[in-house]
Amino acid sequence: MAGLSLRQAAQEAGTSKSTILRAIQSGRMSASRTDDGGYSIDPAELFRVYPPKSETVATERSVDRSEGQDAPASATPDATEARIRNAQLEAEINALKAILEAERKRTEELREERDRWAAQAERLALPAPAPAPAPHRGWWPFRKSA
């Protein structure tokens, strides 16, 4: 893998070239020498010591690499991230649909149970039918006097 020059490493890390050079000279970061006397810095080594200054820089680097390898346009990080995000959202939607369906079934069961209880309450709340009055029969016939 091609290493980064001091200038490129400084841009990636958001620092100055002299800061990168001091880190190499102090042993905080390793780098190999090139034929022209410069430094070749492995990106993993650079980002171990200095995190990238932003996500966009790392994304731009990935795009530049993929373009150099004749990668299809759909393999760009933005397209890949969009596909991943779409898959996550679809999974979330499907999970929410399952939850919604379960809640609908539960609601229907609760309505049926409510109706059964209401019917039972109505049966128990009605007064018992009054018995028909029996005709009065005694051993002494009552007569009304005029």
Backbone bond lengths (Angstrom), bond angles and torsions (degrees), N, CA, C in turn:
res aa  C-N    CA-C-N  psi(-1)  N-CA   C-N-CA  omega(-1)  CA-C   N-CA-C  phi
1 M - - - 1.442 - - 1.522 107.75 -
2 A 1.305 115.82 139.39 1.464 120.88 -179.21 1.520 109.26 -72.86
3 G 1.343 114.78 137.56 1.451 119.76 178.99 1.516 110.66 -88.13
4 L 1.301 114.66 172.32 1.460 121.38 179.68 1.526 109.22 -97.08
5 S 1.312 115.62 146.99 1.463 119.81 173.00 1.518 108.61 -78.52
6 L 1.333 117.12 172.06 1.472 120.48 177.41 1.522 110.67 -57.42
7 R 1.335 116.54 -45.02 1.469 120.83 -178.49 1.528 110.58 -62.03
8 Q 1.343 117.15 -47.09 1.464 120.77 -179.47 1.535 111.18 -64.34
9 A 1.344 115.89 -41.65 1.464 119.65 179.33 1.522 110.65 -63.04
10 A 1.329 117.01 -40.51 1.457 120.61 179.14 1.530 110.70 -63.70
11 Q 1.341 116.79 -40.58 1.462 120.20 178.40 1.526 110.99 -65.08
12 E 1.332 116.77 -43.34 1.468 121.06 -178.93 1.527 111.51 -63.47
13 A 1.333 115.28 -41.62 1.464 119.75 -176.43 1.519 112.37 -85.82
14 G 1.324 117.49 -13.85 1.460 120.13 -179.18 1.522 111.90 74.91
15 T 1.322 116.73 31.42 1.460 121.67 178.21 1.522 108.98 -125.91
16 S 1.317 116.21 -174.66 1.469 119.85 178.63 1.537 110.01 -92.79
17 K 1.330 115.56 163.29 1.458 120.36 177.69 1.522 110.56 -62.20
18 S 1.311 117.07 -38.25 1.468 119.62 -178.04 1.531 111.24 -66.43
19 T 1.309 118.06 -32.62 1.468 120.77 177.34 1.515 110.10 -65.48
20 I 1.330 116.20 -43.07 1.461 120.90 178.60 1.531 109.31 -64.24
21 L 1.334 117.15 -45.14 1.461 121.45 -179.55 1.531 110.75 -61.16
22 R 1.315 118.01 -42.32 1.472 121.14 178.67 1.526 110.85 -62.96
23 A 1.357 116.82 -38.37 1.464 120.29 178.93 1.529 110.16 -64.82
24 I 1.324 117.57 -37.71 1.472 121.39 178.39 1.525 109.61 -67.84
25 Q 1.308 116.35 -47.62 1.460 121.00 -176.74 1.529 112.24 -66.41
26 S 1.327 117.87 -32.32 1.463 120.53 179.88 1.525 112.17 -81.92
27 G 1.335 117.48 -10.95 1.461 120.89 179.51 1.512 114.05 90.99
28 R 1.305 118.22 3.37 1.474 120.84 177.55 1.515 111.28 -67.57
29 M 1.333 115.49 -28.08 1.459 120.67 -176.50 1.524 107.63 -138.17
30 S 1.326 116.58 140.56 1.465 118.98 178.77 1.523 109.63 -97.46
31 A 1.345 114.90 148.95 1.460 121.67 177.49 1.524 107.35 -155.71
32 S 1.303 115.16 150.41 1.471 118.36 177.93 1.524 108.69 -103.72
33 R 1.330 114.61 155.52 1.467 121.30 178.94 1.515 109.52 -85.37
34 T 1.327 115.36 143.83 1.459 121.16 175.44 1.527 108.72 -93.88
35 D 1.333 116.24 173.61 1.461 121.29 -179.13 1.525 111.95 -64.63
36 D 1.315 117.09 -31.42 1.465 120.07 -178.40 1.533 112.56 -87.14
37 G 1.354 118.01 5.55 1.459 120.81 176.34 1.520 114.07 95.10
38 G 1.317 117.81 -3.47 1.460 120.84 178.73 1.525 110.75 -83.05
39 Y 1.290 115.95 -170.76 1.462 121.36 179.37 1.526 109.97 -115.00
40 S 1.327 114.95 145.93 1.454 122.71 173.48 1.529 106.20 -116.47
41 I 1.308 116.26 113.08 1.465 121.94 -174.23 1.522 109.08 -108.63
42 D 1.316 115.10 125.81 1.464 120.64 177.10 1.532 108.30 -69.10
43 P 1.333 119.20 130.76 1.471 120.58 -178.82 1.535 112.94 -57.96
44 A 1.338 117.26 -37.07 1.467 119.60 179.46 1.529 110.39 -62.83
45 E 1.336 116.12 -39.75 1.463 120.73 178.61 1.524 110.51 -67.12
46 L 1.321 116.70 -40.45 1.463 120.72 178.82 1.523 110.71 -61.89
47 F 1.335 116.21 -47.39 1.463 120.02 -175.73 1.525 111.83 -76.62
48 R 1.333 118.09 -14.74 1.455 120.71 171.94 1.528 109.64 -67.30
49 V 1.332 115.10 -39.87 1.463 120.47 -177.13 1.529 111.13 -89.57
50 Y 1.328 116.75 -43.80 1.470 122.17 -178.89 1.526 108.61 -123.47
51 P 1.323 118.46 113.00 1.466 119.12 176.79 1.527 110.05 -63.67
52 P 1.329 117.48 152.11 1.466 119.04 179.38 1.522 110.36 -58.62
53 K 1.336 116.12 149.14 1.464 119.44 -176.26 1.509 112.29 -70.55
54 S 1.340 117.84 -26.07 1.458 120.04 175.96 1.515 109.33 -160.17
55 E 1.315 114.67 164.82 1.464 120.37 177.96 1.519 111.27 -68.48
56 T 1.330 117.35 -30.17 1.457 119.74 -176.60 1.518 111.12 -67.32
57 V 1.318 118.07 -33.02 1.461 120.17 179.10 1.516 109.44 -65.16
58 A 1.327 116.58 -45.19 1.460 119.88 179.30 1.525 110.64 -64.14
59 T 1.315 117.32 -38.31 1.455 120.98 178.33 1.525 110.86 -65.86
60 E 1.336 117.01 -43.18 1.459 120.40 179.21 1.523 110.80 -62.41
61 R 1.331 117.43 -39.12 1.455 120.82 178.66 1.521 109.93 -63.39
62 S 1.337 117.60 -42.02 1.451 120.97 179.91 1.521 111.02 -64.62
63 V 1.319 116.61 -39.81 1.462 120.82 178.63 1.526 109.62 -64.21
64 D 1.333 116.86 -44.30 1.456 120.01 179.10 1.522 110.93 -60.14
65 R 1.301 118.22 -41.69 1.460 121.22 179.66 1.513 110.85 -65.93
66 S 1.343 117.26 -43.93 1.456 119.20 -177.33 1.521 111.42 -67.83
67 E 1.334 117.35 -32.98 1.462 119.44 177.81 1.519 110.20 -66.76
68 G 1.303 117.01 -35.81 1.447 120.81 -179.93 1.519 112.19 -69.22
69 Q 1.298 118.02 -21.60 1.449 122.01 -178.43 1.519 112.05 -100.89
70 D 1.312 117.34 15.51 1.463 122.80 -179.78 1.524 111.55 55.62
71 A 1.283 116.56 42.75 1.460 121.15 177.77 1.520 108.98 -75.38
72 P 1.323 116.63 147.26 1.469 118.36 176.86 1.516 110.26 -65.64
73 A 1.318 115.61 155.49 1.458 121.16 -176.67 1.525 111.46 -62.62
74 S 1.340 117.30 -28.68 1.455 119.90 -178.38 1.521 112.08 -73.12
75 A 1.337 118.07 -9.80 1.463 120.55 -179.05 1.518 111.83 -91.87
76 T 1.309 117.97 7.99 1.464 119.79 178.83 1.517 108.93 -67.23
77 P 1.314 117.69 153.09 1.465 119.47 -178.80 1.519 113.33 -58.19
78 D 1.336 117.15 -36.28 1.463 119.24 -179.72 1.524 110.82 -63.66
79 A 1.344 116.54 -43.15 1.460 119.90 179.71 1.522 110.34 -67.94
80 T 1.313 117.06 -40.30 1.455 120.82 179.35 1.514 110.30 -65.62
81 E 1.328 116.84 -44.79 1.457 120.31 177.90 1.519 110.90 -62.24
82 A 1.320 116.75 -37.41 1.464 120.19 179.27 1.531 110.31 -66.27
83 R 1.341 116.84 -40.83 1.469 119.58 178.51 1.524 110.46 -65.43
84 I 1.324 116.27 -40.49 1.466 119.72 178.70 1.520 109.79 -64.30
85 R 1.323 116.51 -44.90 1.468 120.58 179.83 1.522 110.96 -63.31
86 N 1.356 116.59 -40.64 1.462 119.87 177.49 1.522 111.02 -62.28
87 A 1.337 116.86 -42.06 1.464 120.30 179.35 1.522 110.33 -63.60
88 Q 1.330 116.82 -40.62 1.457 120.27 177.80 1.520 110.82 -63.50
89 L 1.324 116.54 -44.24 1.462 119.86 -179.27 1.528 111.60 -65.87
90 E 1.344 116.74 -38.97 1.465 119.68 177.73 1.522 110.66 -63.76
91 A 1.326 116.76 -40.86 1.465 119.93 177.99 1.524 110.30 -63.62
92 E 1.320 116.32 -40.90 1.461 120.59 177.80 1.530 111.16 -63.17
93 I 1.317 116.08 -42.89 1.468 120.95 179.36 1.523 110.17 -62.48
94 N 1.338 116.45 -45.13 1.467 119.70 179.77 1.522 111.10 -62.84
95 A 1.316 117.11 -39.34 1.467 120.36 178.05 1.525 110.12 -64.73
96 L 1.312 116.87 -42.33 1.466 120.50 178.70 1.522 111.72 -65.93
97 K 1.332 117.06 -36.59 1.470 119.92 176.45 1.519 110.56 -63.59
98 A 1.332 117.01 -40.67 1.466 120.36 178.54 1.523 110.49 -64.38
99 I 1.302 116.94 -41.65 1.468 120.97 178.44 1.522 109.88 -63.74
100 L 1.332 116.69 -43.43 1.459 120.97 -179.86 1.525 110.87 -62.07
101 E 1.328 117.59 -43.06 1.461 120.98 179.82 1.526 110.44 -64.34
102 A 1.327 117.36 -41.47 1.465 120.66 178.16 1.527 110.53 -63.11
103 E 1.311 117.47 -40.38 1.469 121.05 178.82 1.527 111.06 -67.54
104 R 1.317 117.34 -36.12 1.475 119.61 177.16 1.527 110.51 -63.95
105 K 1.347 116.61 -43.45 1.469 119.91 178.01 1.526 110.28 -62.64
106 R 1.314 116.35 -42.59 1.468 120.84 179.89 1.524 110.11 -62.98
107 T 1.327 117.14 -40.74 1.455 121.05 178.84 1.524 110.53 -62.43
108 E 1.327 117.24 -42.73 1.465 121.02 179.94 1.526 110.78 -64.44
109 E 1.337 116.29 -41.37 1.465 119.96 177.40 1.525 110.67 -62.64
110 L 1.320 117.00 -41.83 1.461 120.20 179.38 1.524 111.31 -65.22
111 R 1.319 117.19 -37.19 1.479 119.78 177.71 1.524 110.51 -64.37
112 E 1.341 116.16 -43.48 1.464 119.27 179.51 1.520 110.59 -62.69
113 E 1.320 116.95 -42.73 1.464 120.83 179.13 1.529 110.83 -64.81
114 R 1.323 116.49 -40.97 1.467 120.64 177.72 1.520 110.25 -59.93
115 D 1.337 116.95 -44.77 1.457 120.34 -178.97 1.532 111.38 -63.99
116 R 1.350 116.79 -39.01 1.470 119.60 177.53 1.527 110.42 -62.76
117 W 1.315 117.09 -45.05 1.467 120.56 179.89 1.530 110.67 -65.05
118 A 1.311 117.44 -39.30 1.459 120.20 179.50 1.529 110.57 -63.94
119 A 1.329 116.07 -41.61 1.471 119.23 179.14 1.522 110.44 -64.39
120 Q 1.328 116.70 -41.41 1.468 119.65 178.69 1.521 110.61 -64.64
121 A 1.309 117.42 -40.43 1.466 120.57 179.37 1.521 110.75 -63.70
122 E 1.320 117.16 -39.02 1.468 119.92 178.70 1.532 110.78 -64.73
123 R 1.346 116.15 -41.19 1.469 119.00 179.62 1.526 111.09 -63.61
124 L 1.331 116.01 -40.58 1.457 119.18 -177.89 1.527 112.53 -76.47
125 A 1.296 118.35 -26.18 1.462 121.61 -177.28 1.516 112.99 -81.91
126 L 1.311 119.66 -19.04 1.465 120.92 -179.31 1.529 109.69 -71.59
127 P 1.308 116.09 137.61 1.475 117.54 177.54 1.528 109.79 -69.32
128 A 1.305 113.60 150.65 1.468 118.03 178.19 1.529 108.26 -66.35
129 P 1.279 116.52 143.84 1.472 117.49 179.59 1.534 110.70 -61.51
130 A 1.323 114.70 136.55 1.464 120.18 -178.67 1.524 109.08 -73.60
131 P 1.319 117.23 137.55 1.478 118.37 178.78 1.540 109.90 -70.86
132 A 1.278 114.74 147.21 1.475 119.63 179.29 1.532 108.49 -66.12
133 P 1.336 116.32 139.69 1.468 117.13 -179.28 1.531 110.52 -66.08
134 A 1.300 114.27 134.86 1.478 119.45 179.63 1.531 109.30 -79.46
135 P 1.263 116.50 144.44 1.469 117.56 177.03 1.535 109.88 -64.79
136 H 1.316 114.25 141.65 1.447 119.53 -177.21 1.536 108.98 -76.80
137 R 1.283 116.00 119.49 1.462 119.79 177.38 1.514 107.77 -129.77
138 G 1.110 114.24 112.79 1.443 118.57 177.54 1.541 110.08 -117.93
139 W 1.260 117.57 179.31 1.456 118.59 179.39 1.505 110.80 -84.94
140 W 1.368 117.77 -19.23 1.434 121.13 177.48 1.506 108.55 -109.41
141 P 1.312 118.10 119.88 1.442 118.20 179.83 1.528 111.51 -73.27
142 F 1.267 114.51 133.11 1.463 120.04 178.89 1.499 109.02 -93.20
143 R 1.279 112.72 137.52 1.443 118.25 177.56 1.508 107.74 -131.95
144 K 1.260 113.10 146.68 1.439 117.24 177.36 1.537 107.55 -89.43
145 S 1.305 113.20 135.02 1.440 115.22 175.70 1.510 109.15 -93.52
146 A 1.262 113.78 146.66 1.434 119.61 -176.76 1.466 113.96 -88.91
